[in-house]
Amino acid sequence: MIEAMPTGEQYLDQLSAPLFWDVDHKSVDPEANASFLIIRVMERGTSQEVRSTWAYYGAARIKETLLAAPSLSEKTIAFFANQFDLKREQFRAYQRANHWA
């Protein structure tokens, strides 16, 4: 049996309140705020939240978003560089961090 793709509301319901410590959870739109959600979950989410986000947005969109993200932790860059078989230097956040160091 194939599971239906969760709606945006169902996806948001799977995310914990601490991820939204600085924003009103009800004002977040999963499409309009996709980059914010992807980056926030990949940086601070639980493994289940990461899996839910992966299922909702797909690998290609997550990769594109993380490569363009202005700021990511070293740990997140290292993990997703390995996950997508990329070099750390390909991440905008890595380039920016080394530029300012």
LOZA-458246 format. One record per residue: chain; residue in one letter; z, x, y of N, C-alpha, C in turn; residue number from 0. Coordinates in nm, 3 decimals, padded with zeros to 5 digits, always signed. Last residue first. Example, Ala and Ser with C-alpha at 12.3 -4.5 7.8 and 13.67 -1.06 7.14 Angstrom:
// residues 2
<kette->A&rest->S&nZ->+00.708&nX->+01.285&nY->-00.225&caZ->+00.714&caX->+01.367&caY->-00.106&cZ->+00.787&cX->+01.290&cY->+00.003&nr->1>
<kette->A&rest->A&nZ->+00.780&nX->+01.319&nY->-00.569&caZ->+00.780&caX->+01.230&caY->-00.450&cZ->+00.780&cX->+01.320&cY->-00.330&nr->0>
***
This chain:
// residues 101
<kette->A&rest->A&nZ->+00.834&nX->+03.698&nY->+03.371&caZ->+00.939&caX->+03.789&caY->+03.319&cZ->+00.936&cX->+03.923&cY->+03.389&nr->100>
<kette->A&rest->W&nZ->+00.621&nX->+03.548&nY->+03.442&caZ->+00.736&caX->+03.549&caY->+03.533&cZ->+00.845&cX->+03.647&cY->+03.491&nr->99>
<kette->A&rest->H&nZ->+00.447&nX->+03.583&nY->+03.230&caZ->+00.401&caX->+03.616&caY->+03.365&cZ->+00.520&cX->+03.631&cY->+03.461&nr->98>
<kette->A&rest->N&nZ->+00.582&nX->+03.481&nY->+03.016&caZ->+00.560&caX->+03.625&caY->+03.022&cZ->+00.511&cX->+03.671&cY->+03.158&nr->97>
<kette->A&rest->A&nZ->+00.573&nX->+03.209&nY->+03.081&caZ->+00.703&caX->+03.276&caY->+03.062&cZ->+00.687&cX->+03.427&cY->+03.072&nr->96>
<kette->A&rest->R&nZ->+00.295&nX->+03.159&nY->+03.082&caZ->+00.375&caX->+03.146&caY->+03.205&cZ->+00.507&cX->+03.219&cY->+03.195&nr->95>
<kette->A&rest->Q&nZ->+00.231&nX->+03.201&nY->+02.812&caZ->+00.167&caX->+03.281&caY->+02.917&cZ->+00.249&cX->+03.277&cY->+03.045&nr->94>
<kette->A&rest->Y&nZ->+00.384&nX->+03.000&nY->+02.696&caZ->+00.408&caX->+03.140&caY->+02.659&cZ->+00.350&cX->+03.231&cY->+02.767&nr->93>
<kette->A&rest->A&nZ->+00.269&nX->+02.771&nY->+02.804&caZ->+00.410&caX->+02.800&caY->+02.831&cZ->+00.444&cX->+02.946&cY->+02.799&nr->92>
<kette->A&rest->R&nZ->+00.012&nX->+02.774&nY->+02.692&caZ->+00.030&caX->+02.791&caY->+02.837&cZ->+00.173&cX->+02.832&cY->+02.871&nr->91>
<kette->A&rest->F&nZ->-00.056&nX->+02.940&nY->+02.397&caZ->+00.025&caX->+02.837&caY->+02.461&cZ->+00.043&cX->+02.869&cY->+02.609&nr->90>
<kette->A&rest->Q&nZ->-00.176&nX->+03.163&nY->+02.301&caZ->-00.262&caX->+03.049&caY->+02.329&cZ->-00.187&cX->+02.937&cY->+02.400&nr->89>
<kette->A&rest->E&nZ->+00.016&nX->+03.344&nY->+02.229&caZ->-00.050&caX->+03.364&caY->+02.357&cZ->-00.141&cX->+03.247&cY->+02.396&nr->88>
<kette->A&rest->R&nZ->+00.077&nX->+03.284&nY->+01.967&caZ->+00.168&caX->+03.238&caY->+02.073&cZ->+00.102&cX->+03.246&cY->+02.210&nr->87>
<kette->A&rest->K&nZ->-00.203&nX->+03.172&nY->+01.782&caZ->-00.127&caX->+03.282&caY->+01.839&cZ->-00.040&cX->+03.226&cY->+01.951&nr->86>
<kette->A&rest->L&nZ->-00.191&nX->+02.929&nY->+01.512&caZ->-00.235&caX->+02.978&caY->+01.643&cZ->-00.155&cX->+03.102&cY->+01.682&nr->85>
<kette->A&rest->D&nZ->-00.142&nX->+02.742&nY->+01.302&caZ->-00.210&caX->+02.869&caY->+01.280&cZ->-00.275&cX->+02.922&cY->+01.408&nr->84>
<kette->A&rest->F&nZ->+00.021&nX->+02.529&nY->+01.348&caZ->-00.120&caX->+02.509&caY->+01.377&cZ->-00.204&cX->+02.636&cY->+01.356&nr->83>
<kette->A&rest->Q&nZ->+00.271&nX->+02.636&nY->+01.269&caZ->+00.225&caX->+02.506&caY->+01.217&cZ->+00.074&cX->+02.489&cY->+01.233&nr->82>
<kette->A&rest->N&nZ->+00.293&nX->+02.866&nY->+01.430&caZ->+00.284&caX->+02.877&caY->+01.284&cZ->+00.224&cX->+02.750&cY->+01.224&nr->81>
<kette->A&rest->A&nZ->+00.310&nX->+02.743&nY->+01.674&caZ->+00.206&caX->+02.844&caY->+01.654&cZ->+00.184&cX->+02.862&cY->+01.504&nr->80>
<kette->A&rest->F&nZ->+00.537&nX->+02.590&nY->+01.633&caZ->+00.407&caX->+02.522&caY->+01.636&cZ->+00.291&cX->+02.620&cY->+01.633&nr->79>
<kette->A&rest->F&nZ->+00.740&nX->+02.792&nY->+01.627&caZ->+00.724&caX->+02.695&caY->+01.518&cZ->+00.584&cX->+02.636&cY->+01.517&nr->78>
<kette->A&rest->A&nZ->+00.703&nX->+02.929&nY->+01.872&caZ->+00.690&caX->+03.000&caY->+01.744&cZ->+00.665&cX->+02.903&cY->+01.629&nr->77>
<kette->A&rest->I&nZ->+00.753&nX->+02.720&nY->+02.056&caZ->+00.623&caX->+02.789&caY->+02.054&cZ->+00.602&cX->+02.857&cY->+01.919&nr->76>
<kette->A&rest->T&nZ->+01.019&nX->+02.662&nY->+01.993&caZ->+00.917&caX->+02.559&caY->+01.978&cZ->+00.778&cX->+02.622&cY->+01.970&nr->75>
<kette->A&rest->K&nZ->+01.139&nX->+02.909&nY->+02.059&caZ->+01.151&caX->+02.854&caY->+01.924&cZ->+01.043&cX->+02.750&cY->+01.897&nr->74>
<kette->A&rest->E&nZ->+01.094&nX->+02.933&nY->+02.330&caZ->+01.035&caX->+03.031&caY->+02.240&cZ->+01.032&cX->+02.978&cY->+02.097&nr->73>
<kette->A&rest->S&nZ->+01.033&nX->+02.608&nY->+02.478&caZ->+01.121&caX->+02.716&caY->+02.433&cZ->+01.044&cX->+02.811&cY->+02.341&nr->72>
<kette->A&rest->L&nZ->+00.795&nX->+02.545&nY->+02.736&caZ->+00.845&caX->+02.520&caY->+02.601&cZ->+00.938&cX->+02.635&cY->+02.565&nr->71>
<kette->A&rest->S&nZ->+00.603&nX->+02.429&nY->+03.002&caZ->+00.729&caX->+02.492&caY->+02.963&cZ->+00.769&cX->+02.447&cY->+02.823&nr->70>
<kette->A&rest->P&nZ->+00.357&nX->+02.309&nY->+03.032&caZ->+00.393&caX->+02.417&caY->+03.124&cZ->+00.519&cX->+02.492&cY->+03.083&nr->69>
<kette->A&rest->A&nZ->+00.135&nX->+02.241&nY->+02.763&caZ->+00.268&caX->+02.220&caY->+02.822&cZ->+00.306&cX->+02.338&cY->+02.912&nr->68>
<kette->A&rest->A&nZ->-00.099&nX->+02.280&nY->+02.624&caZ->-00.108&caX->+02.266&caY->+02.770&cZ->+00.027&cX->+02.254&cY->+02.840&nr->67>
<kette->A&rest->L&nZ->-00.015&nX->+02.290&nY->+02.360&caZ->-00.090&caX->+02.404&caY->+02.415&cZ->-00.093&cX->+02.400&cY->+02.567&nr->66>
<kette->A&rest->L&nZ->+00.097&nX->+02.034&nY->+02.334&caZ->+00.184&caX->+02.153&caY->+02.333&cZ->+00.112&cX->+02.276&cY->+02.387&nr->65>
<kette->A&rest->T&nZ->-00.134&nX->+01.871&nY->+02.347&caZ->-00.025&caX->+01.856&caY->+02.444&cZ->+00.061&cX->+01.980&cY->+02.450&nr->64>
<kette->A&rest->E&nZ->-00.284&nX->+01.958&nY->+02.126&caZ->-00.341&caX->+01.962&caY->+02.261&cZ->-00.231&cX->+01.958&cY->+02.367&nr->63>
<kette->A&rest->K&nZ->-00.100&nX->+01.895&nY->+01.917&caZ->-00.147&caX->+02.032&caY->+01.941&cZ->-00.199&cX->+02.048&cY->+02.083&nr->62>
<kette->A&rest->I&nZ->-00.087&nX->+01.616&nY->+01.943&caZ->+00.034&caX->+01.698&caY->+01.959&cZ->-00.005&cX->+01.842&cY->+01.990&nr->61>
<kette->A&rest->R&nZ->-00.349&nX->+01.543&nY->+01.887&caZ->-00.293&caX->+01.513&caY->+02.019&cZ->-00.167&cX->+01.597&cY->+02.046&nr->60>
<kette->A&rest->A&nZ->-00.372&nX->+01.635&nY->+01.620&caZ->-00.463&caX->+01.684&caY->+01.725&cZ->-00.404&cX->+01.661&cY->+01.864&nr->59>
<kette->A&rest->A&nZ->-00.175&nX->+01.493&nY->+01.469&caZ->-00.168&caX->+01.639&caY->+01.487&cZ->-00.252&cX->+01.688&cY->+01.605&nr->58>
<kette->A&rest->G&nZ->-00.044&nX->+01.182&nY->+01.600&caZ->-00.138&caX->+01.263&caY->+01.522&cZ->-00.134&cX->+01.409&cY->+01.562&nr->57>
<kette->A&rest->Y&nZ->+00.129&nX->+00.988&nY->+01.710&caZ->+00.025&caX->+01.050&caY->+01.793&cZ->-00.079&cX->+01.128&cY->+01.716&nr->56>
<kette->A&rest->Y&nZ->+00.284&nX->+00.888&nY->+01.488&caZ->+00.236&caX->+00.800&caY->+01.594&cZ->+00.118&cX->+00.861&cY->+01.670&nr->55>
<kette->A&rest->A&nZ->+00.346&nX->+01.106&nY->+01.327&caZ->+00.276&caX->+00.992&caY->+01.269&cZ->+00.215&cX->+00.903&cY->+01.377&nr->54>
<kette->A&rest->W&nZ->+00.483&nX->+01.263&nY->+01.513&caZ->+00.363&caX->+01.317&caY->+01.447&cZ->+00.280&cX->+01.202&cY->+01.392&nr->53>
<kette->A&rest->T&nZ->+00.698&nX->+01.096&nY->+01.563&caZ->+00.607&caX->+01.129&caY->+01.672&cZ->+00.475&cX->+01.180&cY->+01.616&nr->52>
<kette->A&rest->S&nZ->+00.821&nX->+01.101&nY->+01.313&caZ->+00.776&caX->+00.973&caY->+01.371&cZ->+00.673&cX->+00.997&cY->+01.481&nr->51>
<kette->A&rest->R&nZ->+00.884&nX->+01.376&nY->+01.292&caZ->+00.793&caX->+01.312&caY->+01.195&cZ->+00.737&cX->+01.180&cY->+01.249&nr->50>
<kette->A&rest->V&nZ->+01.066&nX->+01.395&nY->+01.506&caZ->+00.944&caX->+01.475&caY->+01.507&cZ->+00.842&cX->+01.414&cY->+01.411&nr->49>
<kette->A&rest->E&nZ->+01.265&nX->+01.225&nY->+01.413&caZ->+01.194&caX->+01.190&caY->+01.537&cZ->+01.064&cX->+01.269&cY->+01.548&nr->48>
<kette->A&rest->Q&nZ->+01.349&nX->+01.372&nY->+01.189&caZ->+01.291&caX->+01.239&caY->+01.170&cZ->+01.213&cX->+01.195&cY->+01.295&nr->47>
<kette->A&rest->S&nZ->+01.453&nX->+01.599&nY->+01.309&caZ->+01.337&caX->+01.614&caY->+01.222&cZ->+01.270&cX->+01.478&cY->+01.198&nr->46>
<kette->A&rest->T&nZ->+01.522&nX->+01.512&nY->+01.656&caZ->+01.562&caX->+01.538&caY->+01.517&cZ->+01.436&cX->+01.554&cY->+01.432&nr->45>
<kette->A&rest->G&nZ->+01.410&nX->+01.670&nY->+01.965&caZ->+01.426&caX->+01.562&caY->+01.868&cZ->+01.475&cX->+01.608&cY->+01.733&nr->44>
<kette->A&rest->R&nZ->+01.349&nX->+01.867&nY->+02.150&caZ->+01.488&caX->+01.823&caY->+02.136&cZ->+01.514&cX->+01.719&cY->+02.028&nr->43>
<kette->A&rest->E&nZ->+01.074&nX->+01.941&nY->+02.141&caZ->+01.176&caX->+02.036&caY->+02.187&cZ->+01.318&cX->+01.996&cY->+02.145&nr->42>
<kette->A&rest->M&nZ->+00.942&nX->+01.720&nY->+02.050&caZ->+00.920&caX->+01.847&caY->+01.980&cZ->+01.024&cX->+01.952&cY->+02.020&nr->41>
<kette->A&rest->V&nZ->+01.029&nX->+01.528&nY->+02.238&caZ->+01.067&caX->+01.515&caY->+02.097&cZ->+01.048&cX->+01.648&cY->+02.024&nr->40>
<kette->A&rest->R&nZ->+00.918&nX->+01.630&nY->+02.478&caZ->+01.062&caX->+01.604&caY->+02.466&cZ->+01.105&cX->+01.600&cY->+02.320&nr->39>
<kette->A&rest->I&nZ->+00.642&nX->+01.636&nY->+02.419&caZ->+00.715&caX->+01.758&caY->+02.451&cZ->+00.865&cX->+01.739&cY->+02.431&nr->38>
<kette->A&rest->I&nZ->+00.594&nX->+01.360&nY->+02.369&caZ->+00.562&caX->+01.463&caY->+02.269&cZ->+00.643&cX->+01.589&cY->+02.295&nr->37>
<kette->A&rest->L&nZ->+00.677&nX->+01.240&nY->+02.613&caZ->+00.741&caX->+01.208&caY->+02.486&cZ->+00.717&cX->+01.315&cY->+02.381&nr->36>
<kette->A&rest->F&nZ->+00.501&nX->+01.358&nY->+02.804&caZ->+00.647&caX->+01.366&caY->+02.819&cZ->+00.716&cX->+01.345&cY->+02.685&nr->35>
<kette->A&rest->S&nZ->+00.255&nX->+01.273&nY->+02.697&caZ->+00.287&caX->+01.416&caY->+02.707&cZ->+00.437&cX->+01.437&cY->+02.719&nr->34>
<kette->A&rest->A&nZ->+00.277&nX->+00.986&nY->+02.719&caZ->+00.262&caX->+01.054&caY->+02.590&cZ->+00.301&cX->+01.202&cY->+02.597&nr->33>
<kette->A&rest->N&nZ->+00.304&nX->+00.788&nY->+02.909&caZ->+00.400&caX->+00.899&caY->+02.910&cZ->+00.394&cX->+00.981&cY->+02.781&nr->32>
<kette->A&rest->A&nZ->+00.111&nX->+00.602&nY->+02.847&caZ->+00.111&caX->+00.661&caY->+02.981&cZ->+00.200&cX->+00.785&cY->+02.988&nr->31>
<kette->A&rest->E&nZ->+00.196&nX->+00.544&nY->+02.580&caZ->+00.063&caX->+00.598&caY->+02.610&cZ->+00.062&cX->+00.668&cY->+02.746&nr->30>
<kette->A&rest->P&nZ->+00.465&nX->+00.461&nY->+02.583&caZ->+00.422&caX->+00.563&caY->+02.487&cZ->+00.282&cX->+00.619&cY->+02.512&nr->29>
<kette->A&rest->D&nZ->+00.650&nX->+00.441&nY->+02.874&caZ->+00.534&caX->+00.383&caY->+02.807&cZ->+00.478&cX->+00.490&cY->+02.713&nr->28>
<kette->A&rest->V&nZ->+00.973&nX->+00.388&nY->+02.986&caZ->+00.882&caX->+00.482&caY->+02.921&cZ->+00.773&cX->+00.406&cY->+02.846&nr->27>
<kette->A&rest->S&nZ->+01.163&nX->+00.215&nY->+03.076&caZ->+01.050&caX->+00.241&caY->+03.165&cZ->+00.946&cX->+00.335&cY->+03.104&nr->26>
<kette->A&rest->K&nZ->+01.369&nX->+00.208&nY->+02.896&caZ->+01.282&caX->+00.091&caY->+02.903&cZ->+01.159&cX->+00.113&cY->+02.992&nr->25>
<kette->A&rest->H&nZ->+01.507&nX->+00.446&nY->+02.948&caZ->+01.437&caX->+00.429&caY->+02.821&cZ->+01.335&cX->+00.315&cY->+02.828&nr->24>
<kette->A&rest->D&nZ->+01.508&nX->+00.614&nY->+03.237&caZ->+01.536&caX->+00.480&caY->+03.185&cZ->+01.447&cX->+00.458&cY->+03.063&nr->23>
<kette->A&rest->V&nZ->+01.605&nX->+00.961&nY->+03.201&caZ->+01.511&caX->+00.854&caY->+03.238&cZ->+01.557&cX->+00.721&cY->+03.180&nr->22>
<kette->A&rest->D&nZ->+01.775&nX->+01.149&nY->+03.099&caZ->+01.741&caX->+01.158&caY->+03.241&cZ->+01.643&cX->+01.051&cY->+03.289&nr->21>
<kette->A&rest->W&nZ->+01.811&nX->+01.103&nY->+02.829&caZ->+01.929&caX->+01.123&caY->+02.913&cZ->+01.898&cX->+01.119&cY->+03.062&nr->20>
<kette->A&rest->F&nZ->+01.655&nX->+01.042&nY->+02.610&caZ->+01.624&caX->+00.980&caY->+02.739&cZ->+01.740&cX->+00.993&cY->+02.837&nr->19>
<kette->A&rest->L&nZ->+01.759&nX->+01.149&nY->+02.387&caZ->+01.630&caX->+01.202&caY->+02.431&cZ->+01.594&cX->+01.152&cY->+02.571&nr->18>
<kette->A&rest->P&nZ->+01.987&nX->+00.992&nY->+02.336&caZ->+02.002&caX->+01.122&caY->+02.404&cZ->+01.870&cX->+01.186&cY->+02.449&nr->17>
<kette->A&rest->A&nZ->+01.879&nX->+00.763&nY->+02.192&caZ->+01.912&caX->+00.754&caY->+02.335&cZ->+01.928&cX->+00.891&cY->+02.402&nr->16>
<kette->A&rest->S&nZ->+01.613&nX->+00.839&nY->+01.960&caZ->+01.754&caX->+00.826&caY->+01.998&cZ->+01.774&cX->+00.828&cY->+02.150&nr->15>
<kette->A&rest->L&nZ->+01.340&nX->+00.643&nY->+01.842&caZ->+01.389&caX->+00.760&caY->+01.914&cZ->+01.531&cX->+00.736&cY->+01.964&nr->14>
<kette->A&rest->Q&nZ->+01.251&nX->+00.409&nY->+01.741&caZ->+01.290&caX->+00.512&caY->+01.644&cZ->+01.350&cX->+00.635&cY->+01.710&nr->13>
<kette->A&rest->D&nZ->+01.162&nX->+00.263&nY->+01.953&caZ->+01.288&caX->+00.221&caY->+01.892&cZ->+01.339&cX->+00.323&cY->+01.790&nr->12>
<kette->A&rest->L&nZ->+00.910&nX->+00.375&nY->+01.996&caZ->+01.020&caX->+00.407&caY->+02.088&cZ->+01.156&cX->+00.370&cY->+02.030&nr->11>
<kette->A&rest->Y&nZ->+00.771&nX->+00.249&nY->+01.780&caZ->+00.786&caX->+00.395&caY->+01.787&cZ->+00.904&cX->+00.432&cY->+01.877&nr->10>
<kette->A&rest->Q&nZ->+00.783&nX->-00.017&nY->+01.859&caZ->+00.846&caX->+00.024&caY->+01.733&cZ->+00.869&cX->+00.175&cY->+01.731&nr->9>
<kette->A&rest->E&nZ->+00.631&nX->+00.000&nY->+02.093&caZ->+00.771&caX->-00.042&caY->+02.100&cZ->+00.846&cX->-00.001&cY->+01.974&nr->8>
<kette->A&rest->G&nZ->+00.381&nX->+00.074&nY->+01.994&caZ->+00.451&caX->+00.160&caY->+02.087&cZ->+00.599&cX->+00.127&cY->+02.095&nr->7>
<kette->A&rest->T&nZ->+00.375&nX->-00.002&nY->+01.641&caZ->+00.341&caX->-00.031&caY->+01.780&cZ->+00.417&cX->+00.068&cY->+01.868&nr->6>
<kette->A&rest->P&nZ->+00.277&nX->+00.198&nY->+01.361&caZ->+00.379&caX->+00.131&caY->+01.442&cZ->+00.327&cX->+00.105&cY->+01.584&nr->5>
<kette->A&rest->M&nZ->+00.019&nX->+00.112&nY->+01.141&caZ->+00.061&caX->+00.203&caY->+01.248&cZ->+00.166&cX->+00.131&cY->+01.332&nr->4>
<kette->A&rest->A&nZ->+00.112&nX->-00.007&nY->+00.819&caZ->+00.048&caX->-00.027&caY->+00.948&cZ->+00.103&cX->+00.073&cY->+01.049&nr->3>
<kette->A&rest->E&nZ->+00.075&nX->+00.158&nY->+00.508&caZ->+00.162&caX->+00.108&caY->+00.615&cZ->+00.084&cX->+00.097&cY->+00.744&nr->2>
<kette->A&rest->I&nZ->-00.087&nX->+00.059&nY->+00.217&caZ->-00.098&caX->+00.137&caY->+00.341&cZ->-00.008&cX->+00.073&cY->+00.446&nr->1>
<kette->A&rest->M&nZ->+00.000&nX->+00.084&nY->-00.119&caZ->+00.000&caX->+00.000&caY->+00.000&cZ->+00.000&cX->+00.088&cY->+00.125&nr->0>
***
